[in-house]
């Protein structure tokens, strides 16, 4: 992962608001470099411009750190960044989240958090031959970084359909649910570095969306 401190030489210090939006929504760097989807722009594309701007404002408030990126060691053809432009055309919808009028505000908030901000599908959805998310098996679970990202659909046997709302809320906020297990590996990191900072209302909204 590259330097996202506001260092002007090795970080994002020279990124304008438009540059930052392009990187987050489209996977395009300031110098028109195509980003690899390890930066989950195909999910971040659903984030509102306001939230992306808020993230930029926070990052630019941090101390700049001079840290050059290591050389790309990927072999051919994966080292051809230009090909990522084709990948993005195929698999990045490049559109912002649109609330569903038929759903209540809590559900829509949960959908926004799960699909965009927390990008849960990036770990819990299997990938196709082009390493894009296989939306036909959305949230059905897959192996991620050597760990099993479990089925988080409402299936009562292999998914979270039998979990209570309290179990799910506790697991997301604290990484543990009695009788269900403890978050480890990448999910443990997600809880420790991100999810535990959410408000209770946002956790409840995520639970409402996932259970649907």
Rosetta blueprint (number, residue, H / E / L):
1 X L
2 X L
3 X L
4 X L
5 X L
6 X L
7 X L
8 X L
9 X L
10 X L
11 X L
12 X L
13 X L
14 X L
15 X L
16 X L
17 X H
18 X H
19 X H
20 X H
21 X H
22 X H
23 X H
24 X H
25 X H
26 X H
27 X L
28 X E
29 X L
30 X L
31 X L
32 X L
33 X L
34 X E
35 X L
36 X L
37 X L
38 X L
39 X L
40 X L
41 X H
42 X H
43 X H
44 X H
45 X L
46 X L
47 X L
48 X L
49 X H
50 X H
51 X H
52 X H
53 X H
54 X H
55 X H
56 X H
57 X H
58 X H
59 X H
60 X L
61 X L
62 X L
63 X L
64 X L
65 X L
66 X L
67 X L
68 X L
69 X L
70 X L
71 X L
72 X L
73 X L
74 X L
75 X L
76 X L
77 X L
78 X L
79 X L
80 X L
81 X L
82 X L
83 X H
84 X H
85 X H
86 X H
87 X H
88 X H
89 X H
90 X H
91 X H
92 X L
93 X L
94 X L
95 X L
96 X L
97 X L
98 X L
99 X L
100 X L
101 X L
102 X L
103 X L
104 X L
105 X H
106 X H
107 X H
108 X H
109 X H
110 X H
111 X H
112 X H
113 X H
114 X H
115 X H
116 X H
117 X H
118 X L
119 X L
120 X L
121 X H
122 X H
123 X H
124 X H
125 X L
126 X L
127 X E
128 X L
129 X L
130 X L
131 X L
132 X L
133 X E
134 X L
135 X H
136 X H
137 X H
138 X L
139 X L
140 X L
141 X L
142 X E
143 X E
144 X E
145 X L
146 X L
147 X E
148 X E
149 X E
150 X L
151 X L
152 X L
153 X L
154 X L
155 X L
156 X L
157 X L
158 X L
159 X L
160 X L
161 X L
162 X L
163 X L
164 X L
165 X H
166 X H
167 X H
168 X H
169 X H
170 X H
171 X H
172 X H
173 X H
174 X H
175 X L
176 X E
177 X E
178 X L
179 X L
180 X L
181 X E
182 X E
183 X L
184 X L
185 X H
186 X H
187 X H
188 X H
189 X H
190 X H
191 X H
192 X H
193 X H
194 X L
195 X H
196 X H
197 X H
198 X L
199 X L
200 X H
201 X H
202 X H
203 X H
204 X H
205 X H
206 X H
207 X H
208 X H
209 X H
210 X H
211 X H
212 X L
